[in-house]
């Protein structure tokens, strides 16, 4: 049975009280949150005012207005001298609506000294309610079952403590937890009272590695309304009667969240700088202007390539219906006793201190985007820092993307700065909040193949075998099978080693992702298991490939085709052959053949004359070396346009024949892209104009 519920709700039903929650006596403290003036909220019972720190806003509440906490910075502190004086029994009640569950237990209100004195009413990472109280010197805890609190819905919660009866928890007037204990509460009158955030730095729950996680501050990601503290234990009938007198009104204002991927549908081909908006509170963290992100669109397909801060700029290929496929950066780690930090990778650069993106080229024929980053740990340590210079390992990744939504990924680094162990890629689909894995991928989640056309489909199954017996050798092609007309594909160079080629357990299919420390997450953590469908996640990751690494001129690199397409596997095999075994070409006078550059997916030529002349290129294509949507880079061509003939027939410039120019310090190069496929000899002619 799947214990992780779909937490999306079709309608949020807050409640407005027709009477006071408890009509008998005034509470010791009462924050109605109906107004904020100059970041100050009023305590209606104590006639006091409290400062609200961090990003916050008023939204429609269960009664009047409510205070929305941003999940990152919002907190209310009251000095201990002004906090309510509790003695004996007490109660705390509030209305809460959550945008996402906290990374770990997070107080609605607390006045505690470590776990030795005081109390804390908290909400948990699985939608729980909990009251903790120091009783006769022992820290006592009572928690509800999971999922008492749905997302984006106003829920009335309350907790009581009585020296003779112990702790009782309530949600919407019903008892949802109790702990029978006897004894006197030990309060913490000399500790400040805090609302909506932790008193101390904490690590997230359900982490993968203690040493790869750093304790952090966080607060509620949601809203609080009508927070009250009573100096007596309210009875079950008090709370049930108050709740039954409530009446529903309009839905809560906290909206579902979707990662931004730009406009839907096809658009003008090319890369543009932009500011991709997620949701208000997350966006407010970023001290950026109008152009921090890069979006690549295509005019013949609705898919996009998104270079966004939420993924630390790791590019994601996104379908028209918002199914995301990303990949791991170059990653490294230490072993044994030296492993004190966990992973060094782009995922840990949650502030994008080192990771950034820029457009190198964008024209009608192709776009080139440069992603630069330094592998970093959750402790903000860089990888392989040189003691003499203070310089660490940096990676430059170039994405050369063509109009057919097929590009080349080329990560490159200074030889000797990366070392081992290391990992170059890990296919990582995302889920949005409220989305499950089976909303993104098919049960037959991945198909792999070699250039002979031998293929194998990997599945979610019960009791998967540790190793499959029928795996083809020399695997270079991988296609994830999305629940979409377009699927993400990767093609590697000959010599690739594809590992973890196996089925996955069916229990991972109907789940909201696998890990949610990345994307988007700001916790300093190199691995956290998903608890609910409340945040963006990544999942799967397999197969994992080790592509051939090249070294020349003090640089190391590898190449891989990345794209998102509706091509069948037979066509992907053709594409793989055209890239791994490009056909031999011969040239007319006026140009020199510099070879085929897999890092650009292009034939590179150089003009040898003083000006661009008619250029004829003959390709000796065949079944093993086909032509598939070839690109040419003609260095030194100049700024002239070009006319194209294929086998003597002129082709008009348009969707099937595109040109662009790359301007350097001294010369201008011509970029040509042709939508054409053949296994026969081909002659193309380029005529300056």
C-alpha positions as CSV (number, residue, x, y, z in Angstrom):
1,X,0.0,0.0,0.0
2,X,1.3,3.5,-0.8
3,X,1.5,5.5,2.4
4,X,2.3,8.7,0.6
5,X,-1.0,10.4,-0.3
6,X,-1.8,12.7,-3.1
7,X,-1.8,15.9,-1.1
8,X,-3.4,18.1,-3.8
9,X,-6.9,19.2,-2.9
10,X,-9.5,20.2,-5.3
11,X,-11.0,22.8,-2.9
12,X,-9.6,24.4,0.2
13,X,-12.2,24.9,2.8
14,X,-11.3,27.4,5.6
15,X,-13.8,28.1,8.3
16,X,-14.9,31.3,9.8
17,X,-16.0,31.2,13.4
18,X,-19.4,32.5,14.2
19,X,-18.4,32.6,17.9
20,X,-15.1,32.8,19.7
21,X,-13.1,29.6,19.6
22,X,-13.6,29.4,23.4
23,X,-16.2,31.7,24.8
24,X,-15.6,31.2,28.5
25,X,-12.5,33.4,29.2
26,X,-9.9,35.5,27.4
27,X,-6.7,33.6,26.5
28,X,-3.4,34.6,27.9
29,X,-2.2,35.5,24.4
30,X,-4.1,36.0,21.2
31,X,-2.6,36.8,17.8
32,X,-5.5,37.3,15.3
33,X,-3.2,38.5,12.5
34,X,-5.9,40.7,11.1
35,X,-3.5,43.5,10.4
36,X,0.2,44.3,10.2
37,X,1.6,47.8,10.4
38,X,5.3,48.5,9.9
39,X,6.0,44.7,10.4
40,X,4.2,44.7,13.8
41,X,1.3,42.5,14.8
42,X,-0.9,42.9,17.9
43,X,-1.5,40.5,20.8
44,X,-5.2,41.2,21.5
45,X,-5.2,39.7,25.0
46,X,-2.0,41.2,26.4
47,X,-2.2,44.5,24.7
48,X,1.3,44.0,23.3
49,X,2.9,44.3,19.9
50,X,5.4,41.8,18.3
51,X,7.8,42.4,15.4
52,X,7.5,40.1,12.4
53,X,11.0,39.4,11.0
54,X,11.6,38.2,7.4
55,X,9.4,38.0,4.3
56,X,5.7,37.8,5.1
57,X,2.3,38.9,4.0
58,X,-1.3,39.0,5.0
59,X,-3.7,36.7,3.2
60,X,-7.3,35.7,3.7
61,X,-7.6,33.7,6.9
62,X,-9.9,31.3,8.6
63,X,-11.2,34.4,10.5
64,X,-10.4,37.7,8.8
65,X,-6.8,37.8,7.8
66,X,-3.9,35.5,8.5
67,X,-0.1,35.7,8.4
68,X,1.7,33.8,5.7
69,X,5.2,32.6,6.6
70,X,7.6,32.2,3.7
71,X,9.3,28.9,4.7
72,X,12.7,30.6,4.8
73,X,13.0,33.8,6.8
74,X,9.7,34.6,8.7
75,X,9.7,34.5,12.5
76,X,8.1,36.2,15.5
77,X,10.1,36.5,18.7
78,X,8.8,37.8,22.1
79,X,11.2,38.5,25.0
80,X,10.8,36.0,27.8
81,X,9.8,38.8,30.2
82,X,6.7,39.6,28.1
83,X,5.7,36.0,27.3
84,X,2.5,34.5,28.8
85,X,3.1,33.1,32.3
86,X,1.8,29.6,32.4
87,X,1.4,27.4,35.4
88,X,-0.1,23.9,35.7
89,X,-2.4,23.1,32.8
90,X,-2.5,25.0,29.5
91,X,-3.8,24.9,25.9
92,X,-2.6,26.2,22.5
93,X,-4.8,26.5,19.5
94,X,-4.5,28.0,16.0
95,X,-5.7,27.7,12.4
96,X,-3.0,26.6,10.0
97,X,-2.8,26.2,6.2
98,X,0.4,24.8,4.7
99,X,2.0,25.4,1.3
100,X,4.5,22.7,2.0
101,X,5.4,20.5,4.9
102,X,8.4,21.6,6.9
103,X,11.8,20.0,6.3
104,X,11.6,18.7,9.9
105,X,9.4,19.4,12.9
106,X,8.7,23.1,13.1
107,X,6.9,25.0,15.9
108,X,3.7,26.9,15.5
109,X,4.7,28.3,18.9
110,X,7.3,27.3,21.3
111,X,8.9,28.5,24.6
112,X,11.5,25.9,25.3
113,X,15.0,25.5,26.6
114,X,16.6,22.7,24.6
115,X,14.6,19.6,25.6
116,X,14.8,20.3,29.3
117,X,12.1,22.9,30.0
118,X,9.1,24.5,28.3
119,X,6.8,23.4,25.5
120,X,6.5,23.4,21.7
121,X,3.4,22.9,19.5
122,X,4.7,21.8,16.1
123,X,3.8,20.5,12.7
124,X,5.8,17.7,11.1
125,X,7.2,16.7,7.7
126,X,4.4,14.2,7.2
127,X,1.5,16.4,8.1
128,X,1.5,15.6,11.8
129,X,0.7,17.7,14.9
130,X,2.9,17.4,18.0
131,X,3.0,18.8,21.5
132,X,6.1,18.5,23.5
133,X,6.3,19.4,27.2
134,X,8.9,19.0,30.0
135,X,7.1,17.1,32.7
136,X,8.9,16.5,36.0
137,X,12.2,17.0,34.3
138,X,11.4,14.6,31.4
139,X,10.8,15.8,27.8
140,X,7.5,14.3,26.8
141,X,6.2,14.1,23.3
142,X,2.8,13.4,21.8
143,X,2.2,13.3,18.0
144,X,-0.7,12.6,15.8
145,X,-0.8,10.1,12.9
146,X,0.6,11.2,9.6
147,X,-1.4,13.4,7.2
148,X,-3.7,15.0,9.7
149,X,-2.9,18.3,8.0
150,X,-3.6,18.4,4.3
151,X,-2.0,21.1,2.1
152,X,-3.6,24.4,1.2
153,X,-6.5,23.9,3.5
154,X,-7.4,25.7,6.7
155,X,-7.3,23.2,9.7
156,X,-8.1,24.1,13.3
157,X,-5.5,22.5,15.6
158,X,-5.2,22.5,19.3
159,X,-3.2,20.9,22.1
160,X,-3.8,20.7,25.8
161,X,-1.8,19.6,28.8
162,X,-3.2,18.7,32.2
163,X,-1.0,17.5,35.2
164,X,-3.4,14.6,35.9
165,X,-4.4,13.7,32.3
166,X,-1.4,14.4,30.1
167,X,-1.5,15.6,26.5
168,X,-4.4,15.7,24.0
169,X,-4.2,16.8,20.4
170,X,-7.1,18.0,18.3
171,X,-7.7,18.7,14.6
172,X,-11.0,20.3,13.5
173,X,-12.5,19.6,16.9
174,X,-11.7,15.9,17.0
175,X,-9.1,14.1,19.1
176,X,-6.1,13.0,16.9
177,X,-3.6,12.0,19.6
178,X,-3.1,11.6,23.4
179,X,-0.5,10.7,25.9
180,X,-1.5,9.7,29.4
181,X,1.1,11.0,31.8
182,X,1.0,12.6,35.3
183,X,3.2,15.3,36.6
184,X,3.9,19.0,36.7
185,X,5.0,20.9,33.6
186,X,8.4,22.5,33.9
187,X,8.1,25.8,31.9
188,X,11.0,27.9,30.6
189,X,10.0,31.5,31.8
190,X,13.5,32.8,31.0
191,X,13.5,31.7,27.4
192,X,12.1,33.9,24.6
193,X,8.8,32.8,23.0
194,X,9.0,32.1,19.2
195,X,6.2,31.7,16.6
196,X,6.5,29.9,13.3
197,X,10.2,28.8,13.4
198,X,12.7,26.7,15.2
199,X,14.5,27.8,18.3
200,X,17.7,26.1,17.1
201,X,19.3,25.1,13.8
202,X,18.1,21.7,12.7
203,X,18.9,19.1,10.0
204,X,16.1,17.9,7.7
205,X,14.3,14.7,8.5
206,X,15.0,11.5,6.4
207,X,18.4,12.5,5.3
208,X,20.8,10.1,3.5
209,X,24.1,11.1,5.1
210,X,24.6,12.9,8.4
211,X,28.1,14.1,7.4
212,X,26.7,15.6,4.2
213,X,24.0,17.6,5.9
214,X,24.3,20.9,7.8
215,X,21.8,22.1,10.4
216,X,19.8,25.1,9.2
217,X,17.2,27.6,10.1
218,X,13.7,27.3,8.6
219,X,10.2,28.4,9.4
220,X,6.7,27.4,8.4
221,X,5.8,27.4,4.7
222,X,2.2,28.3,5.2
223,X,-0.1,30.6,7.2
224,X,-1.2,30.9,10.8
225,X,-4.4,32.5,12.0
226,X,-6.1,33.0,15.4
227,X,-3.1,31.7,17.5
228,X,-4.1,31.5,21.2
229,X,-2.5,30.4,24.4
230,X,-4.7,29.6,27.4
231,X,-3.6,29.2,31.0
232,X,-5.9,26.2,31.4
233,X,-6.6,22.9,29.6
234,X,-9.6,23.3,27.3
235,X,-12.0,20.3,27.4
236,X,-12.9,18.2,24.4
237,X,-16.4,19.6,24.4
238,X,-15.1,23.1,24.4
239,X,-13.1,22.5,21.3
240,X,-15.7,20.3,19.5
241,X,-18.4,22.8,20.2
242,X,-16.4,25.7,19.0
243,X,-15.5,23.9,15.8
244,X,-19.1,22.8,15.1
245,X,-20.2,26.4,15.3
246,X,-17.9,27.3,12.4
247,X,-19.1,27.9,8.8
248,X,-17.1,27.4,5.6
249,X,-16.3,30.3,3.3
250,X,-14.1,30.8,0.3
251,X,-11.0,28.7,-0.4
252,X,-7.5,29.4,1.1
253,X,-5.2,31.7,-0.9
254,X,-2.1,29.5,-1.0
255,X,-2.0,28.3,-4.6
256,X,-0.5,25.1,-6.1
257,X,3.1,25.5,-7.2
258,X,4.6,24.6,-10.6
259,X,8.2,25.1,-11.6
260,X,8.5,27.7,-14.4
261,X,9.4,26.6,-17.9
262,X,8.4,29.5,-20.0
263,X,5.5,30.0,-22.5
264,X,3.7,26.9,-23.8
265,X,3.9,25.8,-27.4
266,X,6.5,26.5,-30.1
267,X,8.1,29.9,-30.3
268,X,11.0,31.6,-32.1
269,X,14.0,29.3,-32.1
270,X,16.8,30.5,-29.9
271,X,18.0,31.3,-26.4
272,X,16.9,34.3,-24.4
273,X,17.7,35.7,-21.0
274,X,14.7,35.9,-18.7
275,X,13.5,35.8,-15.1
276,X,11.5,32.6,-14.6
277,X,9.0,33.1,-11.8
278,X,8.2,30.2,-9.4
279,X,6.1,31.5,-6.5
280,X,6.3,34.8,-4.6
281,X,8.0,33.7,-1.4
282,X,10.7,31.6,-3.2
283,X,11.3,34.3,-5.8
284,X,11.8,36.9,-3.0
285,X,15.0,35.1,-1.8
286,X,16.8,35.9,-5.0
287,X,18.6,39.2,-5.3
288,X,18.5,39.3,-9.1
289,X,17.3,41.7,-11.8
290,X,15.5,40.8,-15.0
291,X,17.9,38.3,-16.6
292,X,19.2,35.6,-14.3
293,X,17.9,32.6,-16.3
294,X,18.1,31.3,-19.9
295,X,15.3,29.7,-21.9
296,X,15.7,27.9,-25.2
297,X,12.6,27.5,-27.4
298,X,12.0,25.8,-30.8
299,X,9.7,26.8,-33.7
300,X,8.9,23.3,-34.8
301,X,8.2,21.6,-31.4
302,X,6.7,22.8,-28.1
303,X,9.5,21.5,-25.9
304,X,11.9,23.8,-24.1
305,X,15.4,23.8,-22.5
306,X,15.4,25.6,-19.2
307,X,18.5,26.9,-17.4
308,X,17.0,28.0,-14.1
309,X,18.2,28.9,-10.7
310,X,15.9,26.3,-9.1
311,X,17.9,23.5,-10.7
312,X,21.2,25.4,-10.0
313,X,21.2,26.0,-13.7
314,X,21.5,22.4,-14.6
315,X,19.6,22.4,-17.9
316,X,16.2,20.6,-18.0
317,X,14.4,19.5,-21.1
318,X,10.7,20.1,-20.6
319,X,7.6,18.9,-22.5
320,X,4.7,21.1,-23.4
321,X,2.8,19.7,-20.4
322,X,5.6,20.3,-17.9
323,X,7.3,17.0,-17.6
324,X,11.0,17.7,-16.8
325,X,14.2,15.8,-17.4
326,X,17.4,17.1,-16.0
327,X,20.9,15.5,-15.4
328,X,23.6,15.5,-12.8
329,X,26.6,17.8,-13.0
330,X,30.1,16.4,-12.8
331,X,30.2,15.0,-9.3
332,X,33.0,13.9,-7.0
333,X,33.4,12.6,-3.4
334,X,36.0,11.4,-1.0
335,X,36.1,7.9,0.5
336,X,36.8,6.4,3.9
337,X,37.8,8.7,6.8
338,X,38.4,11.5,4.3
339,X,34.7,11.7,3.4
340,X,33.6,14.4,5.8
341,X,31.5,16.5,3.4
342,X,29.4,14.0,1.3
343,X,29.0,14.9,-2.4
344,X,30.7,17.7,-4.2
345,X,28.3,18.7,-7.0
346,X,26.1,21.5,-8.4
347,X,23.1,20.4,-6.3
348,X,24.8,21.8,-3.2
349,X,25.1,25.2,-4.7
350,X,21.7,26.2,-3.5
351,X,22.5,30.0,-3.6
352,X,24.1,29.7,-7.1
353,X,27.3,31.2,-5.7
354,X,29.4,29.3,-8.2
355,X,26.9,28.2,-10.8
356,X,25.9,30.6,-13.6
357,X,24.8,30.5,-17.2
358,X,25.3,32.7,-20.3
359,X,24.4,32.6,-24.0
360,X,27.4,32.2,-26.3
361,X,25.5,32.0,-29.6
362,X,21.9,32.3,-30.6
363,X,21.0,32.5,-34.3
364,X,18.6,30.9,-36.7
365,X,20.9,27.8,-37.2
366,X,21.8,27.0,-33.5
367,X,22.2,28.2,-30.0
368,X,25.1,27.6,-27.7
369,X,24.7,28.0,-23.9
370,X,27.6,28.0,-21.5
371,X,26.9,26.6,-17.9
372,X,29.9,27.1,-15.6
373,X,30.1,25.8,-12.0
374,X,32.3,24.6,-9.3
375,X,31.5,21.3,-7.6
376,X,30.7,22.2,-4.0
377,X,29.6,20.4,-0.8
378,X,26.8,21.2,1.6
379,X,29.5,22.8,3.8
380,X,30.4,25.2,1.1
381,X,33.7,23.6,0.5
382,X,35.1,23.4,-3.1
383,X,36.6,20.3,-4.7
384,X,40.3,19.8,-4.9
385,X,41.4,23.2,-3.8
386,X,45.1,24.0,-4.6
387,X,46.8,24.9,-1.3
388,X,49.2,27.3,-3.1
389,X,46.7,29.3,-5.3
390,X,43.4,28.7,-3.6
391,X,41.9,27.6,-6.9
392,X,39.6,24.6,-7.1
393,X,38.1,22.4,-9.8
394,X,35.7,24.3,-12.1
395,X,33.6,22.8,-14.9
396,X,32.5,24.5,-18.1
397,X,29.6,22.8,-19.9
398,X,28.7,23.8,-23.4
399,X,25.2,23.0,-24.9
400,X,25.1,23.3,-28.6
401,X,21.4,23.0,-29.5
402,X,19.9,22.8,-33.0
403,X,16.4,23.5,-34.3
404,X,15.4,19.8,-34.3
405,X,15.6,19.9,-30.4
406,X,18.8,17.8,-30.5
407,X,21.8,19.2,-28.8
408,X,25.3,18.2,-27.6
409,X,26.4,18.4,-24.0
410,X,30.2,19.0,-23.6
411,X,31.5,19.2,-20.0
412,X,35.2,20.3,-19.9
413,X,37.6,20.9,-17.0
414,X,41.3,21.5,-16.5
415,X,43.1,18.1,-16.7
416,X,44.2,16.9,-13.3
417,X,41.8,19.0,-11.3
418,X,38.9,16.5,-11.1
419,X,40.5,13.2,-10.2
420,X,38.6,10.1,-8.9
421,X,36.1,8.9,-7.8
422,X,33.8,10.9,-10.1
423,X,30.5,10.6,-11.9
424,X,29.5,12.4,-15.1
425,X,25.8,11.9,-15.5
426,X,22.7,10.7,-13.8
427,X,19.3,11.0,-15.6
428,X,16.9,12.7,-13.2
429,X,13.3,13.4,-14.1
430,X,11.6,16.0,-11.9
431,X,8.2,16.0,-10.3
432,X,6.3,19.1,-9.5
433,X,4.3,19.5,-6.3
434,X,1.2,17.3,-6.5
435,X,2.8,15.1,-9.2
436,X,3.8,11.5,-8.9
437,X,6.4,9.5,-10.8
438,X,3.7,7.7,-12.8
439,X,2.5,11.1,-13.9
440,X,5.8,11.6,-15.6
441,X,7.1,8.2,-16.9
442,X,5.5,5.0,-18.2
443,X,5.8,1.8,-16.3
444,X,8.2,0.8,-19.1
445,X,10.3,3.8,-18.0
446,X,13.4,3.5,-20.2
447,X,14.6,1.9,-23.4
448,X,18.3,1.4,-24.1
449,X,19.9,0.4,-27.4
450,X,23.2,0.0,-29.3
451,X,24.0,1.1,-32.8
452,X,23.1,-2.4,-34.2
453,X,19.5,-1.6,-33.2
454,X,19.5,-4.1,-30.3
455,X,17.3,-2.7,-27.6
456,X,16.0,-3.4,-24.1
457,X,13.2,-1.8,-22.2
458,X,13.5,-1.4,-18.4
459,X,10.4,-1.5,-16.3
460,X,8.9,-1.0,-12.9
461,X,8.1,-4.6,-11.7
462,X,7.5,-6.6,-8.5
463,X,10.7,-8.1,-7.1
464,X,13.1,-7.0,-9.8
465,X,16.1,-9.1,-10.5
466,X,19.4,-7.8,-9.2
467,X,20.8,-8.2,-12.7
468,X,19.2,-8.8,-16.1
469,X,20.5,-11.5,-18.4
470,X,19.6,-10.1,-21.8
471,X,21.4,-6.8,-21.7
472,X,22.8,-5.9,-25.1
473,X,26.5,-4.9,-25.2
474,X,28.0,-1.6,-26.4
475,X,25.0,0.5,-25.2
476,X,25.1,4.1,-26.4
477,X,21.5,5.1,-26.6
478,X,19.1,5.9,-23.8
479,X,15.5,7.1,-24.1
480,X,13.2,7.7,-21.1
481,X,9.6,6.9,-21.9
482,X,7.6,9.9,-20.8
483,X,3.9,10.1,-20.6
484,X,4.1,12.7,-23.4
485,X,4.5,12.8,-27.2
486,X,8.1,13.8,-26.6
487,X,10.8,11.8,-24.8
488,X,14.2,12.8,-23.5
489,X,17.1,11.0,-25.1
490,X,20.8,10.7,-24.6
491,X,23.4,9.3,-27.1
492,X,26.9,8.6,-26.0
493,X,30.1,8.1,-28.0
494,X,31.4,4.6,-28.9
495,X,33.2,3.2,-25.9
496,X,30.5,4.3,-23.4
497,X,30.0,2.1,-20.3
498,X,26.3,2.0,-19.3
499,X,25.7,0.7,-15.8
500,X,22.7,-0.1,-13.5
501,X,20.7,-1.3,-16.5
502,X,18.0,-3.1,-14.7
503,X,14.3,-3.0,-13.7
504,X,13.1,-1.0,-10.7
505,X,10.8,-2.0,-7.9
506,X,7.1,-1.2,-8.6
507,X,6.9,0.5,-5.2
508,X,8.8,3.4,-6.7
509,X,6.3,4.0,-9.4
510,X,3.3,5.5,-7.6
511,X,5.4,7.8,-5.4
512,X,6.0,11.6,-5.4
513,X,9.6,11.5,-6.6
514,X,12.5,10.0,-4.6
515,X,14.6,12.9,-3.2
516,X,13.7,16.6,-2.7
517,X,16.9,18.3,-1.6
518,X,17.1,19.2,-5.3
519,X,15.8,20.9,-7.3
520,X,14.5,24.2,-5.6
521,X,15.2,23.0,-2.0
522,X,17.3,25.4,0.1
523,X,18.2,22.9,2.9
524,X,22.0,22.2,3.2
525,X,21.7,18.5,2.5
526,X,23.1,16.1,0.0
527,X,20.2,13.7,0.1
528,X,16.7,13.6,1.6
529,X,14.0,11.0,0.9
530,X,10.7,12.5,-0.2
531,X,7.9,12.4,2.4
532,X,5.0,13.9,0.4
533,X,4.1,15.4,-2.9
534,X,4.6,18.9,-1.5
535,X,7.9,20.0,-3.1
536,X,9.7,19.5,-6.4
537,X,11.7,16.2,-6.5
538,X,13.9,14.2,-8.6
539,X,13.8,10.4,-9.1
540,X,15.2,7.3,-10.9
541,X,18.7,8.4,-12.1
542,X,19.4,5.1,-13.8
543,X,21.0,3.9,-16.0
544,X,24.2,5.8,-15.3
545,X,26.9,6.0,-18.0
546,X,30.6,6.6,-18.0
547,X,31.4,8.1,-21.4
548,X,34.8,8.2,-23.0
549,X,36.9,11.1,-21.7
550,X,39.2,13.0,-24.1
551,X,42.3,15.0,-23.2
552,X,44.1,17.6,-25.2
553,X,45.8,20.9,-24.6
554,X,45.5,20.7,-20.8
555,X,41.7,20.2,-21.0
556,X,39.6,17.1,-20.4
557,X,36.0,16.6,-21.7
558,X,33.3,14.2,-22.9
559,X,30.5,14.6,-25.4
560,X,26.9,13.4,-25.3
561,X,23.9,14.1,-27.5
562,X,20.9,15.3,-25.4
563,X,17.5,16.1,-26.7
564,X,13.7,15.7,-26.5
565,X,12.0,14.2,-29.5
566,X,9.2,12.0,-30.8
567,X,11.7,9.9,-32.9
568,X,11.3,6.1,-32.8
569,X,14.3,4.1,-31.7
570,X,15.2,3.2,-35.3
571,X,15.6,6.9,-36.1
572,X,17.7,7.4,-32.9
573,X,20.0,4.6,-34.1
574,X,20.4,6.6,-37.4
575,X,21.1,9.7,-35.4
576,X,23.7,7.9,-33.2
577,X,25.5,6.5,-36.3
578,X,25.6,9.9,-38.0
579,X,27.2,11.4,-34.9
580,X,29.5,8.5,-33.9
581,X,30.5,7.6,-37.5
582,X,30.0,10.7,-39.7
583,X,30.5,10.1,-43.4
584,X,33.7,11.1,-45.1
585,X,33.5,14.3,-47.1
586,X,35.5,15.8,-49.9
587,X,35.7,19.5,-50.8
588,X,36.1,21.7,-53.8
589,X,38.8,24.3,-53.7
590,X,38.5,27.2,-51.3
591,X,38.1,25.4,-48.1
592,X,39.9,22.9,-45.8
593,X,38.3,20.1,-43.9
594,X,39.1,20.4,-40.1
595,X,37.2,17.2,-39.3
596,X,33.9,16.4,-37.6
597,X,33.5,17.9,-34.1
598,X,31.2,15.7,-32.0
599,X,31.2,18.4,-29.3
600,X,29.3,20.7,-31.8
601,X,27.6,17.9,-33.8
602,X,29.1,19.7,-36.8
603,X,31.5,19.3,-39.7
604,X,34.1,22.1,-39.3
605,X,35.6,23.7,-42.4
606,X,37.9,26.6,-42.9
607,X,38.0,29.0,-45.8
608,X,41.3,29.1,-47.5
609,X,40.9,32.1,-49.9
610,X,40.6,35.8,-49.3
611,X,36.8,35.7,-49.7
612,X,34.0,33.3,-49.6
613,X,33.6,31.4,-52.9
614,X,31.2,28.8,-54.1
615,X,31.8,25.7,-51.9
616,X,30.9,22.1,-52.9
617,X,30.9,19.4,-50.3
618,X,30.4,15.7,-51.1
619,X,29.4,13.3,-48.4
620,X,30.0,9.6,-48.8
621,X,27.0,8.5,-46.7
622,X,26.0,4.9,-46.4
623,X,24.0,2.7,-43.9
624,X,26.8,2.8,-41.3
625,X,27.6,6.5,-41.8
626,X,24.3,8.2,-42.6
627,X,23.6,11.9,-42.9
628,X,21.1,13.1,-40.3
629,X,20.3,16.9,-40.1
630,X,23.9,17.9,-40.7
631,X,25.4,21.1,-39.4
632,X,28.5,22.9,-40.8
633,X,30.8,25.5,-39.3
634,X,32.7,27.4,-42.0
635,X,35.4,29.4,-40.3
636,X,36.4,32.7,-42.0
637,X,33.4,32.7,-44.3
638,X,32.7,36.3,-43.5
639,X,29.3,38.1,-43.1
640,X,27.9,37.0,-46.5
641,X,24.6,35.1,-46.6
642,X,24.5,31.8,-48.5
643,X,22.3,30.0,-51.0
644,X,22.0,26.2,-50.7
645,X,21.7,23.5,-53.3
646,X,21.3,19.8,-52.5
647,X,22.3,17.5,-55.4
648,X,22.0,20.5,-57.7
649,X,18.5,21.6,-56.5
650,X,18.2,24.9,-54.8
651,X,16.7,24.8,-51.3
652,X,15.0,27.9,-50.0
653,X,16.1,29.3,-46.6
654,X,13.5,28.4,-44.0
655,X,12.7,25.6,-41.6
656,X,14.8,23.0,-43.6
657,X,17.8,25.3,-44.3
658,X,19.0,27.7,-41.7
659,X,22.1,29.9,-41.4
660,X,23.7,32.0,-38.8
661,X,26.9,33.9,-38.2
662,X,29.4,33.7,-35.3
663,X,31.4,36.8,-35.0
664,X,34.9,36.7,-33.4
665,X,37.6,39.2,-32.8
666,X,38.9,39.1,-36.3
667,X,36.7,36.9,-38.4
668,X,33.1,35.8,-38.9
669,X,32.1,32.2,-39.3
670,X,29.0,30.8,-41.1
671,X,26.8,28.3,-39.3
672,X,24.7,26.1,-41.5
673,X,22.0,23.6,-40.4
674,X,20.1,21.4,-42.9
675,X,17.2,19.2,-42.2
676,X,18.0,16.2,-44.4
677,X,18.4,12.5,-43.9
678,X,20.0,10.0,-46.3
679,X,22.2,6.9,-46.5
680,X,23.3,7.8,-50.0
681,X,26.0,10.0,-51.3
682,X,25.1,13.7,-51.1
683,X,26.4,16.8,-52.6
684,X,25.7,20.2,-51.2
685,X,26.7,23.6,-52.7
686,X,26.9,26.8,-50.7
687,X,27.0,30.0,-52.8
688,X,27.8,33.4,-51.1
689,X,25.2,36.1,-51.6
